[in-house]
Amino acid sequence: MGFVKTPVKGMNDFLPREMALRQKVLAMIREKYASFGFREIETPCMEHIENLTGKQGGENEKLIFKVLKRGAALSRALEKGDELADSGMRYDLTLPLSRFYAANSAVLPAPFKALQIGNVWRADQPQKGRFRQFTQCDIDILGDGSVLAEIELIGATAGMLETIFSKTDLSSFTVHVNDRRILRAMALCAGLPEESLEEVFIILDKLDKIGVEGVRSELCEMGLSAEAVERYTAVFDKPIPATVAEFCTGLEEHLPAGVAQGLDTILFCTAKSLGETARIVFDPTLVRGMGYYTGTIFEVKLDEYNFSIAGGGRYDEMIGKFAGQNTPACGFSIGFERIITILKEHGKDELFADGGVAMLVEGGASEEKLEEVFATAAALRAEGKCVTVLPLKKNAKFQIDRLMEDGFTDIRRIYNK
């Protein structure tokens, strides 16, 4: 069997120009988040299989790349019919962060503002914008149960996106905000059974694709009461009131005190800090798929597209799975690959190029000429410029075209004269 030169399906090679764009955007993300006080950490790409299958990752637990036990341990597992895997590739950065914090909280600031950037793996069906290996960029605030955490996370992410898109015409975006406790209260007050709520929310999450009638139809197909379904979905046919507190009137039986007022505070304070190209709205249909969310949830959508480019929420119970005691936690994850894809589709990748100098030296150059070339290159590098020294090829036009495609904007031919 011969070697295969293409990447594994759902994974990518990146050419130098693509890597230049990715590294530039990552540098912008790091710089913006650092200005908000987030500290970068790193966790292993593999996690214990017990952690990954602990019913915290929702549908992602079905997409784990499992890693087999090795040697005698694998042989024993095969003989006994036991679990063959003892670890797996991480499917997101939130679960590893929770384990990390539970192990290191004693030596970390409180609250702790974490930044993570790294690859994650999901055994998904590859399609446009969906990969099996991709980069995530997360910020999280651990140990802060107040609305300050949400306000800071939304403000930092909105500011970061404004910075990235400031060089393009793709600068208008909307932050959608909701609370899982409001979703639950709406369903229970309508008469939907507690044990059906997760399936109800999965259907509601398809509202923008199938419409209210489609949601009604699928809920009824579940065998739920038609009257309860009608009460539940009628809310989505009406205009949203000016405040969350007004929207939640009548939900008090199942809604903890202060939830609506807290969300109104988040909306009000964040709206005051957003730039001209961003807005924030209360969206009672926002669900978010992860099973670990316990409170506020949010998503960011570019107004030109019908999908999210960032999302997150509060997950106050996950760290307790590791530490034995719950810790307030809230985070935001950026769809880094989607942002890169959008920039490339709109031909905006060149806006992030720094340029460079290519010095093409004619063959047979004297020692004196080479000394001059490398002295010039060293001086330019000392000024902070990117400089490459290469032999001048016979097909100079093709060589120069390729260099310009790679971002070199200053091409100098050096002849031996």
ZAMARGU-4260 file (C-alpha; in steps of 0.2 Angstrom, whole numbers, plus 5000, padded with zeros to 4 digits):
<rodrens>
0) 5000/5000/5000 | 5007/5017/4995 | 5008/5033/5005 | 4994/5045/5004 | 4998/5063/5001
5) 4982/5071/5006 | 4977/5075/5024 | 4965/5064/5034 | 4947/5068/5030 | 4941/5083/5040
10) 4959/5090/5043 | 4969/5102/5034 | 4986/5107/5028 | 4989/5126/5028 | 5000/5135/5016
15) 5012/5149/5021 | 4999/5163/5016 | 4985/5154/5026 | 4996/5152/5041 | 5001/5171/5040
20) 4983/5175/5041 | 4979/5163/5055 | 4994/5169/5065 | 4989/5187/5062 | 4972/5185/5068
25) 4977/5175/5083 | 4989/5189/5088 | 4975/5201/5087 | 4964/5190/5098 | 4978/5188/5111
30) 4982/5206/5112 | 4964/5211/5114 | 4960/5198/5127 | 4976/5202/5136 | 4970/5220/5137
35) 4955/5214/5147 | 4966/5205/5160 | 4964/5187/5153 | 4979/5176/5156 | 4984/5162/5144
40) 4985/5144/5149 | 4987/5127/5140 | 4980/5110/5143 | 4984/5093/5135 | 4976/5088/5119
45) 4970/5072/5127 | 4959/5069/5142 | 4954/5055/5153 | 4940/5045/5145 | 4930/5046/5161
50) 4930/5065/5160 | 4925/5066/5141 | 4910/5054/5144 | 4904/5062/5160 | 4888/5068/5152
55) 4894/5086/5151 | 4897/5089/5133 | 4880/5085/5125 | 4880/5079/5107 | 4899/5081/5107
60) 4901/5065/5118 | 4895/5055/5102 | 4910/5063/5092 | 4925/5058/5103 | 4941/5052/5095
65) 4945/5038/5108 | 4963/5033/5111 | 4965/5014/5114 | 4974/5007/5129 | 4991/5000/5125
70) 5000/4984/5127 | 4995/4972/5141 | 4981/4984/5147 | 4973/4983/5129 | 4975/4964/5129
75) 4966/4962/5146 | 4952/4974/5140 | 4950/4963/5125 | 4949/4947/5135 | 4937/4954/5147
80) 4926/4964/5135 | 4930/4980/5145 | 4931/4998/5139 | 4945/4998/5126 | 4949/5016/5128
85) 4957/5025/5143 | 4958/5043/5135 | 4952/5053/5121 | 4955/5069/5111 | 4947/5084/5119
90) 4931/5090/5110 | 4932/5107/5117 | 4942/5118/5129 | 4929/5120/5143 | 4930/5103/5150
95) 4949/5103/5151 | 4949/5120/5159 | 4937/5114/5173 | 4949/5100/5177 | 4964/5112/5176
100) 4955/5124/5188 | 4950/5111/5200 | 4968/5105/5201 | 4976/5122/5202 | 4964/5134/5210
105) 4974/5136/5226 | 4988/5145/5216 | 4977/5155/5204 | 4970/5172/5207 | 4951/5173/5212
110) 4942/5176/5201 | 4953/5169/5187 | 4952/5175/5170 | 4958/5162/5158 | 4962/5162/5139
115) 4965/5146/5130 | 4969/5144/5111 | 4971/5126/5104 | 4965/5113/5093 | 4950/5101/5097
120) 4945/5086/5088 | 4927/5079/5084 | 4923/5064/5074 | 4910/5074/5064 | 4904/5073/5046
125) 4915/5085/5037 | 4907/5099/5027 | 4910/5117/5023 | 4915/5126/5038 | 4915/5110/5049
130) 4931/5100/5052 | 4937/5086/5063 | 4952/5096/5069 | 4950/5114/5072 | 4956/5129/5082
135) 4946/5136/5097 | 4949/5152/5106 | 4941/5153/5123 | 4940/5166/5137 | 4933/5161/5154
140) 4930/5169/5171 | 4930/5157/5185 | 4925/5161/5203 | 4914/5176/5199 | 4895/5172/5201
145) 4890/5190/5198 | 4884/5198/5181 | 4901/5207/5180 | 4908/5191/5172 | 4895/5191/5158
150) 4897/5209/5155 | 4916/5208/5154 | 4916/5192/5143 | 4903/5200/5131 | 4913/5216/5130
155) 4929/5208/5127 | 4923/5197/5113 | 4913/5211/5105 | 4929/5222/5106 | 4940/5208/5099
160) 4927/5205/5084 | 4927/5224/5080 | 4946/5224/5080 | 4946/5209/5067 | 4933/5216/5056
165) 4938/5234/5057 | 4948/5232/5041 | 4934/5225/5031 | 4916/5228/5027 | 4910/5214/5038
170) 4909/5224/5054 | 4891/5223/5059 | 4886/5209/5071 | 4873/5206/5085 | 4875/5198/5102
175) 4860/5187/5106 | 4858/5184/5125 | 4846/5172/5135 | 4846/5161/5151 | 4843/5143/5152
180) 4833/5146/5167 | 4821/5156/5157 | 4820/5143/5144 | 4815/5130/5157 | 4802/5141/5166
185) 4794/5145/5149 | 4792/5127/5145 | 4786/5122/5163 | 4773/5136/5164 | 4766/5130/5147
190) 4763/5113/5155 | 4777/5104/5146 | 4784/5089/5156 | 4801/5091/5165 | 4808/5075/5158
195) 4805/5081/5140 | 4814/5098/5141 | 4831/5094/5133 | 4822/5086/5118 | 4810/5102/5117
200) 4825/5113/5117 | 4834/5104/5103 | 4818/5106/5093 | 4817/5125/5098 | 4835/5127/5092
205) 4829/5124/5074 | 4817/5138/5075 | 4826/5149/5062 | 4827/5134/5050 | 4809/5127/5052
210) 4799/5142/5059 | 4786/5142/5073 | 4774/5130/5064 | 4788/5118/5061 | 4793/5118/5080
215) 4774/5116/5084 | 4773/5101/5073 | 4789/5092/5079 | 4784/5095/5097 | 4767/5087/5094
220) 4775/5073/5085 | 4784/5069/5102 | 4767/5065/5109 | 4766/5081/5120 | 4749/5089/5124
225) 4743/5100/5109 | 4737/5113/5122 | 4754/5114/5131 | 4763/5115/5114 | 4751/5129/5108
230) 4754/5139/5125 | 4773/5137/5123 | 4775/5142/5105 | 4763/5156/5106 | 4776/5166/5114
235) 4787/5166/5099 | 4773/5173/5088 | 4773/5189/5098 | 4784/5204/5099 | 4798/5204/5112
240) 4794/5217/5126 | 4806/5231/5130 | 4814/5222/5145 | 4817/5204/5151 | 4808/5207/5167
245) 4792/5211/5157 | 4794/5196/5146 | 4796/5185/5161 | 4780/5191/5169 | 4770/5176/5174
250) 4785/5164/5175 | 4788/5167/5193 | 4783/5150/5199 | 4797/5141/5190 | 4810/5156/5188
255) 4822/5160/5202 | 4821/5177/5209 | 4833/5190/5201 | 4836/5180/5185 | 4826/5192/5173
260) 4833/5208/5182 | 4851/5201/5181 | 4849/5198/5162 | 4842/5216/5160 | 4858/5223/5169
265) 4869/5213/5157 | 4860/5220/5142 | 4860/5238/5148 | 4878/5239/5154 | 4885/5229/5138
270) 4875/5240/5126 | 4883/5255/5133 | 4900/5248/5130 | 4898/5241/5113 | 4905/5250/5097
275) 4894/5257/5083 | 4895/5241/5073 | 4888/5230/5087 | 4872/5228/5096 | 4865/5216/5109
280) 4847/5209/5110 | 4837/5197/5122 | 4833/5182/5112 | 4821/5170/5121 | 4823/5157/5107
285) 4842/5155/5110 | 4846/5138/5117 | 4865/5133/5115 | 4867/5114/5113 | 4879/5110/5127
290) 4872/5101/5142 | 4883/5110/5155 | 4875/5127/5154 | 4866/5132/5170 | 4862/5151/5167
295) 4866/5165/5155 | 4869/5160/5137 | 4875/5170/5122 | 4879/5169/5104 | 4886/5182/5091
300) 4880/5182/5073 | 4887/5192/5059 | 4872/5201/5051 | 4877/5195/5034 | 4876/5177/5039
305) 4864/5165/5047 | 4876/5156/5059 | 4885/5161/5075 | 4904/5165/5075 | 4905/5165/5094
310) 4895/5158/5109 | 4896/5153/5127 | 4887/5154/5143 | 4887/5151/5162 | 4892/5133/5168
315) 4892/5134/5187 | 4891/5115/5190 | 4905/5108/5180 | 4920/5112/5191 | 4911/5104/5205
320) 4912/5087/5196 | 4930/5088/5198 | 4932/5098/5215 | 4917/5092/5224 | 4911/5109/5226
325) 4903/5120/5213 | 4912/5136/5207 | 4904/5150/5197 | 4911/5149/5179 | 4906/5158/5163
330) 4915/5158/5146 | 4915/5163/5128 | 4921/5153/5113 | 4925/5161/5096 | 4922/5151/5080
335) 4940/5154/5074 | 4939/5143/5058 | 4923/5152/5053 | 4930/5169/5055 | 4945/5164/5044
340) 4934/5156/5031 | 4924/5172/5030 | 4939/5183/5028 | 4946/5172/5014 | 4929/5171/5005
345) 4928/5190/5005 | 4946/5192/4999 | 4950/5201/5015 | 4966/5190/5019 | 4977/5202/5011
350) 4972/5216/5023 | 4981/5206/5037 | 4997/5204/5027 | 5012/5214/5034 | 5022/5213/5018
355) 5040/5208/5016 | 5056/5211/5006 | 5063/5197/4994 | 5081/5200/4989 | 5084/5189/4973
360) 5102/5187/4970 | 5109/5183/4952 | 5120/5167/4951 | 5139/5169/4953 | 5138/5184/4964
365) 5155/5189/4971 | 5159/5188/4990 | 5159/5207/4990 | 5141/5208/4983 | 5135/5194/4995
370) 5142/5203/5009 | 5133/5219/5004 | 5116/5209/5001 | 5117/5201/5019 | 5122/5217/5027
375) 5107/5226/5019 | 5096/5211/5024 | 5102/5212/5042 | 5099/5231/5043 | 5081/5229/5036
380) 5078/5215/5049 | 5084/5226/5063 | 5070/5238/5058 | 5057/5224/5060 | 5055/5220/5042
385) 5053/5202/5036 | 5067/5199/5023 | 5071/5183/5013 | 5087/5181/5002 | 5085/5169/4988
390) 5094/5164/4971 | 5086/5173/4956 | 5079/5160/4945 | 5078/5159/4926 | 5059/5161/4926
395) 5060/5177/4937 | 5042/5182/4933 | 5035/5166/4939 | 5046/5167/4955 | 5041/5185/4958
400) 5022/5181/4956 | 5024/5167/4969 | 5033/5178/4981 | 5020/5192/4979 | 5006/5179/4982
405) 5015/5174/4998 | 5014/5192/5004 | 5031/5199/4999 | 5028/5217/4992 | 5045/5223/4990
410) 5055/5212/4977 | 5073/5217/4974 | 5084/5209/4960 | 5102/5209/4964 | 5114/5208/4949
415) 5133/5205/4950 | 5138/5221/4944
</rodrens>
